[in-house]
Amino acid sequence: MNFRTKSYLRKRFGDYYNSIEPPLPHDFKRREWGFIFFDELPEVVMRRHKAFSSEGEAIEYLRGMVPAHVYHSAAYYRFPGAGTMKEKKWEGADLIFDLDADHLPQKVRSYAEMLANVKAETGKLLDFLLEDFGFDEESIRVAFSGGRGYHIHVHDKRVQTLESAQRREIVDYLSGTGLTLDFLFIPAKHTVQDTGKFKKPELESSRKISSFDDVPGGFGWGKRISRYIIQYITDISTKDEQDAINEIMDLIRNHKLSRVNTEIPDDVEKKIIQIKNENRKISSQKISNELRISSGLVRDVLIKNDLWDFKAEAKSKLNNLKDIAQNPEALDMIGHKGIIGDSYIFDAIVQKAIADNSINLGSAHTDEPVTADIRRLIRMPSSLHGGSGMRVVPLSLSEFKTFEPLSDAVVFSEKEIQIEVIPPLKPQNALVEMKGKSIKVVEGINTVPEYAGIYLMCRGAAEYA
């Protein structure tokens, strides 16, 4: 980013801050502030340990300094402007969630599709906060980050003094970490009836979601899973027969894959694969007999290498699920009493329910999620994002539902400007989709609407011409 581009962006960002009265965060005087300035870009240098004693002082600073990025702490401090974290004297922090498209597993084809995916994930998280944690709508604030996701701020005194480890437990709950069948279910109980010559096992109590024992109708993950099972059974029973069989084949395959033996000697695995490839109709029992190993080990290898045919199994399980879908009493047992069948197909559906309902808040194995960091800085709502030129838009829960980031977060004009697109042009920068338009650019000089030009300049893909 050259001096001419930085000067242009600083001027236009300054025009924005002079045209609005940006709402400051709750209790802003007790927060630390941080800034990244245009002069130092593309190097990222965070200027922090700043504090403001009045609203006028804060707004004047924004208008005078015109930062590229504006942050404030989630935490409240006694001395927020102190030069070290220890001297600040931490007094609490909002509960913050950062949902970024980079955390999501889905592959996307465009920026617009990426933003749609992360909005759906944000909606899931809001449902958890309202239903499972019981926060009221007034204590929750959503903000489009201005880039690739959303931030959720929970202003509730009950969570302000939580330490990092306690906040990590909230992340674990939302992500379904450690959620197992043993934890979710009370297992079925059987009694053995002595009928003389034979002993006959009889069902004493069915398998049940444990939270339904504590609260009528269940709560938390247990309630979510019961609803998911009913929805899955209802949906699968109305699909085209072949589509439904294919879906259940995938469901069974994923479930079995999660349980295969991972400690199989390489030479044994190669021999099983060789035999199966030479005769695709050979049974696992014949392979087992030939190699003198357990049929279970053979099955694991075939499943692991996608050589096991689940079609007959899937068709049988589909018929079972269709029977349940047509039985109101069976559905009621799942939805209102939490009673779930013992068949492994229910375990497979539960496994999928956890995967589909869990929230991705960053990697638990690498970066510490924002939620657990009680001293993290977060973007100031209503500021501009120096990496996109878009507004960090504060949203009520009702506004979030209809929010369209590529229109509603765009603040700059449609007047045409000239930019020079820098080679090599990355595919993700070749098309700008904003305000309902698709704007293609090529390397060299381009004439584009100002909002598109600022977006590309902020991303480092173009210079002001």
N, C-alpha and C positions, 0 to 999 in steps of 0.2 A: 504494500500500500504506500504510494508515493505522497509527497507533501501536498500536492494539489488535491488529491482525493481526500486526504485527511481534513484539509481546510474546508472542502465542500461539505463533507459529512458533518463536521463540527458545526458549521453554519446552519445546516438544515435541522440537526438535533437541537441546536439552540433556539431556532424558530419554534420548534415544537414545545420546548419547556417554557418559552415566553408566552405561548398561546393558551396554556392551561394552568389550572391551580391543582397540581397533583395531590391527591389525598395521601397523607402520610400514614404509616402503619400505626396500629393501636399502641399507645404508650411509647411513642418513638423516642422520647427523651432518655429512656433507660436502655436503649439499644445501641449497639456498635454499628458503625456504617463503614462500607468499603467501596472503593471506586477503581475502575480501570479507565485510563485516559487515552484519547486518540493519538497523542504525541508519541506514545511508547509502543503502539501497535506496529507490527504483528506480535511483538513480544508481549506476553501477558504478565503485567506487573500489578499486583493488587495493593492499592493504597488503603490501609485500614486503620483501625483504632481512632476513628473519627466519631464525635458525638455532637449533637445539636441540642441547644437549650430552648429553642422556640421554633415554631412553624415557619416564621419569616426567615430565620437564619438558614434553615434547611433548604427552603425553596430558592433563596438568594444564591446559595452555594451551587445548586443545580444549574441555575441560569448563568452564573458567572463562570463556572469551571467547565460546564457542558461535558460530562463524562460519557464514554462510550457504553459503559455498563455501570449500573447502580445496584448495590446490595445493602441489606441490613441484616442484623443478627436475628435468629429465631429466639435467642436468649435475652433475658432481662438482667442488667447489671446495676450494682450500686454506683460504680464509677466506669461507665461504658467507654470513656475516652482514654482510660489508662493504657500505658504502653505494653503491658503484659497481661496475659489471661488471668494470672493469679491476682494481680492488683485490681482487676475489674470487679471482683467479688460477685460471682454468679449467684443469681437469686431465683432462677427458674427459666423455663423456655416453652414456647408454643410447641405443639406436636406438629411436625412438618413432614409431608410426603412429597417426594419428587418422582413423578412418573415420566420417564424418558423413553423415546422410541427405541433407543439403543438397547434397552433392557428386554425388549420383546422378541420372541423367537420367530415371529412371522416374517416371511420374505415379502417385500413390497416392491412395486414397480415405479412408484412416484412419491414425491413429497406429500401430495394430497392424500394418498392411500396410507402413508405412514402416520399422518396426523389423525386420520379417521380411526386407525387401530389403537393409537394411544388414548384417544378420547373414549373409546369403548372400555378400555382398561380403567380409565379414571372413573367412569360410571360405575364399574364393578366395585371399586374401592369406596366410593361414596355410599353405596348400598351397605357395605360392611360397617362403615362408621355409624350410619344411621340405625341399622337394624341390630347388628351384633354388639356394638359398643354403646348404643343408646345416646349418642351425642344429638343435641337438638340442632336444627338447621341454622339457627342464629349464631351458633358457636363455630360454624364451618365456613371458610372462605376458599373459593377456588380462584386460581389465576392461570391463564394461558401463559406459558413461560416466554413467549416471543420467539421460540426456536422450535424444539422438537417434542414438547410435551406440556404437562400441567403441574402446578404446585397446589397442594392442599394445606391450608393453615387451620389448625384446630385451636381456637382460643377458649380454653376451658380450664378453670383453676384446678380441677381434679387431676389434670395431667401435667401442669406446669413444673412441678417439682420432681417428676420422674427422672431417674438417672439413666445413663446410657444402656445399662443391662436390662432395665425394665422396658425401655423403648424397643430394644432388640426383641424382647418377647412379643411385643405387638407385631413387629415385622414377621416373626416366625409364625404367628397365628394367621396373619393375612396370606402368607406364602404357603401355608399348609405344611410347614417344616415339621417333621416328626409325626405327622398324622398317619396312623396305622389302623388297620382293621381291629387289632387287639384293643386299641384305645377307643375306637368308635363304637364297638359292639359289645353287648353282653351275649356270650355264646349260647347256643341252644343247649338245653339239658335233656338227657334221656334217662329213662329208668328201664331196668331189665325185668320183665315179667316172667316169672317161672310158671310155665304152662305144663309142667310135668316132664315130658321127654325133651322138650325144647325150651330154650330161653329166648324170649322175644323182646327186643328193645322197642320201647315206645317213647314218643316225644312227650316230654313233660312241659317244657316251655320253649317257644321259638326264639331264634336269634333276634335281638332287638337293639336298635340304636340307643345307646346308654342315656343320652340327654332326654329321651322321652320318659325315662324312669324318674327324672328329676322335675321336669315341667311338662304338663299336658301339652301335646303338640310339638314338644321338643324345642331346642334353641340352638343357636350357633351353627357350627359345621354340621351337626347331626340333622338339623332342620333343613339346611341347604341340600344335603345329600338326599334326604327323603324326597324333597321336591324335584331334584334332578332326576332321580330314578323314575318317578312317575312321568315326568316330561319325556324322558328318553324312551320309555316303554310305549307311551302314547304316540310319539313321533315315528318310531321305527315300525310300528304296526300299520301305519297308513302309507308307507313308502312302497314304491315299485318293488316287487319280490326280489329281483336280481340286485337292485341297489341296496336293499335292506340286508341281503345275504353278504354282499361285499363289505358293507359297513361292519357287520358283526364279525366277519372274518378278521378285519383289521383290529377290532376290539379284542377278540380272543388272542390274536397273535401278539399284540402289545402286552397283554396281561401275562401270557406264557413267557414272553421274552424277559419280563422283569423277574422271573423265577427260575430261569435256566441255570444249570450248574456252570459256573465260570472257570472251574479248575479242571478242565478236561485236557489231558496230554495232547500235544499237537499231532503226534503221529496217529493217535486213535481217531482224532477228529478228521484228519485227512483221509484215513482209510474208510471211514463211514461215508464221507462225501463222495469218494471215488466209487464205492459200491452203489450208492444211490443214483449217481449220474449215469452209471453203466446200465442200470435197470430201474427206471423211475417208478415202476409198478411194484417193486419189491417191498415187502412189509418190514416194519421196524423189528418185529419179532424174528424174522429170518436173518436180518443183519445181526441182531443180538445173538442168535444161535451160532452164526458163522464166526463171529469174533469172540464169542464167549464173554460177553459183557452184558450188563443189565439193559433191558429194553428202555428203561427210563433215561439212561445215559444216551442211548441212540436217539430217542425222541428229542432230548435237549439239543443235541448237535444239529438235527434236522430242522428244528424250530429256529435255532440261532442262525442258520444259513439259508433260511427261507425255502426249505425243501420239504416242509410238512404241509399236507393238504388239509385245510380246515373247513372245506366246503360242506361236507356232510354234517360235521359238528355244528357249524353255523346255522344250517337249515333247521336242525333239530331245536336249537336254542331259540331261533326266531319263532318257531311254532309255540314254544313254551311262553315266550313273552307276549305273543298275540292272545293266547288264552287269558293271561293276566289282564291285558288291556281291555278285554271284553267282560271282565269280572269286577263290577263296582266294589264288591266286598273286599276283594284282594287289594285293589288300589287304596281303599280306605284303611286297610291294615297297615299299608306302607306310609301313607300320608298323615294319618291321625294317631296311629299307635306306634309307628316306627318299627314294625315287625317285618323283617326282610328274610327271604328264603336263604337256605344254606348253599344253594348251587353256586359254583365258582363264577357263573355269568354275572351274578350280582356283585361279586368282588371286582370283576372287570369293569362294571359300570361305575362302581364307587371309585375305582382308580382313575377313571376318566373324569368323574365329577370333581375330584380333588384337583386334577390338572387343569380343567376348564374354569374352575372357580378361583383358583389361587391367583394372587396378585404378584407381578414381577416388580420388585423394588430395588433392582441392582443385584449383583452377585454376592451371595453370602460367603463366597470363598475368596473374593478379592477386595473390591472397594467396600468400605463401610457405608451402608445406606444412609442417606441424609437423615432419616428418621431417628437413628440412634446417635447421631452427632449433636450433642447439646450446645455446641459452640459454632455451628455452621452458619455461614452467611447465605442468604437466599435473595433472589432478585426482588427489587421493590416493584410492587404492582403499580401500573401506570407509567413506569419508566420505559425507555426504549432499549431494545436488545441490540448491542453493537455488532452482533454476528449475523443479523438479518434485517435490521432497520424496522422491525415490527414492534408493536406495542405489547408490553406485558399487561394483559387485560384482566382486571379484577372482575369476578363473576359471582352473582348469587347462584343458588342451585337451580332456580328456574331459568335464569339466563344461560347457564351452562348447556341446558338441553338443546337450545336452538342456536348456540354459538357456532359460527363458521370462521375459523381462524384466518383462512386465506382471503377473506373479505373484511371481517370485523376487526382484525388486528392490523390492517394496513392503514397507515395514517398519512402517507405522502401523496402528492398530487398525480394527476394523469398527464400533466404537461410533458412534452417530449424533451429528452436530453440525449446527449451523445456520450457513449462510453466506449472504452477500448477493452474488449474481452481478451484476456491474457492466455496465450497458449501454454501448455496444452489444455484445451477445454474439456473438463470432466463431463461425462454424460449427465450426471445429476444437475449440472448447471446450465445445460444446453436449452432447457425448457423451463420457463418461469410461469407457474400457474397461480394467478392472483386476480381477485376481483372479477371472477368469471371469465377471464381471458387466458389464452395459452400463447405465451410470447417466446418465440424461438430466437436464439442468438447464435452467432458464429464467431470464430476468432477474428479479431480486428475491430474496426469501427462499426458500431451499431447505434441506431436511433430507437430508443425505447421509452415507455412511460417512466416518469421519475421514480415511482415506487419500485419498479422492476430493476432500474439501474442502481438504486440505493441498496436493494437486496443483494445484487451481484457484487457491488463494491464492498459491502460489509462481509460477504463471504470470501473476499479475497480473490474473486474470479475476474474482476474488471477494475479498471482505473477510470477516473473522470477525464473525459476527452476535451 
